[in-house]
Amino acid sequence: MQVAAPHYLLFSESCRTGNQSQWRFVLQSIDGADQLEAADDEPDAQGERLELLAVVRGLEALAQPSRVTLVTPSRYVNRGITC
C-alpha cells in the first residue's frame, strides 16, 4: 500500500529596505493544520538571491518528500521553476 505524500503551500517573499535585506517563508499544510514560518536577514544578498533563498529555505524545512504548491510574488522565481 502506498501512502500519498503530504501536500503543502509554500509562501515566499523577500524585502529590502535601506541596508536591510530579508527573506521569509511560510510553509502550511494544505488543510491548514500545521504551519511553519521562518525569516532571516541576509546583509549581502540582493533581489533575486533573496527570492531564491526564501524558496530554498522553505523546501529545506520539509521533513519528508512532499507535494508543494509555491505561492510567490516573484516573476523571477516563477519563470525559473516553470521553464
Steps between C-alpha positions, in 0.01 A plus 500: 500500500631841401437804719447831323767763557388789721405819317622844612461859390830691499464877515825686437598865499794730542544865578780749492474827690806719521791277601278220630425199279269226625342181365192334652294188440186340638456127450141393566333161467222507243238447771645786705568283804878544501700813429867589514630852449859620479686816403856620509713796406751470216708817508696429181215356290289691253196453279483159338728336755260595781206364302678169441616472861142521623396210276807286569473545877131408482575182306782412740252517788303202365564188705397254227429488128189712447285671242552875510301779343713814487338840543742783425477859383830455315480469122867403506434192717175415323663505155802305625285219635260473208758511219 
